[in-house]
Amino acid sequence: NMMREISGINEMEKRLQSLLNLNEIVIVPGNSDESPWVKEELGRASAFSIKQRLEGNNIIAVTGGSTMAAVAEMLTPDFSGSDTLFVPARGGIGEDVKNQANTICAKMAEHTGLRHRVLYVPDQVSKEVYKSFLTEPVIKEVLNLIKSANMVLHGIGDAITMAERRKTSPDDFEKITAGHAVGEAFGYYFDESGEVVHKVPTIGLQLEDLKHINHVFAVAGGSSKAKAIRAYLKSAPSSTILITDEGAAKELLKGF
Ligand code: BG6
């Protein structure tokens, strides 16, 4: 529309799509670091993009975070022409309940009138307990569903912010800082060149699984996340659709 042309958003989308090698990019006006309503706009834009790509049957794997929580709020009952299931992408990686993937999947199901499954993985248990846990039929069933997802929705975080927000052990924290991690997604921490310097060990989707997934939506905004977004995108699959805001986009463009 007119507003987008005047503010140069369409132009920024074109430039960043080719510079960052993306399947698609959507930029919403504003900067979510400064205005909380911009996250709602990220949510609205994501809901629209997802809807356009729904097939008859869908399994949508979702990560945690406040951005994904905003996406959940913007999903609507018009998703329900499809047979769609929401599943958490990975097991527990240390978030507050409201930001956990399980909670967000439940919200997405509630707002769309569709189904969801949960994956409860204890955060700190012995190797033995963990191993026997993995043999539980319900866990195996949910893991199989996750591995057959045709869509993934995920957030991207600043590495240090995420390491602090999770209850990261001093040893792992040291790995993250010594490795100069700047970005984080799915529990993987990336340095500026996109190399993984640390990974939260848990079950569910692994980074290499993303290659086989048709639609991967990365949703992250705010100028403070530009470094993180750039780092993650260096190893992101080419099917990635980035949904971001003007704040992050302007900062991203400065790097070229
Ligand atoms: C976490 C995800 O829950 O949220 C991370 O596991 C992601 O991979 C993070 O980086 C983003 O959080 P927020 O609140 O900035 O959207």
Residues whose N, C-alpha, C, O or C-beta is under 5 A from the ligand:
A	BS01	BG6	T63 G64 G65 S66 T67 M68 E95 N99 G155 I156 G157 E184 A185 F186 G187
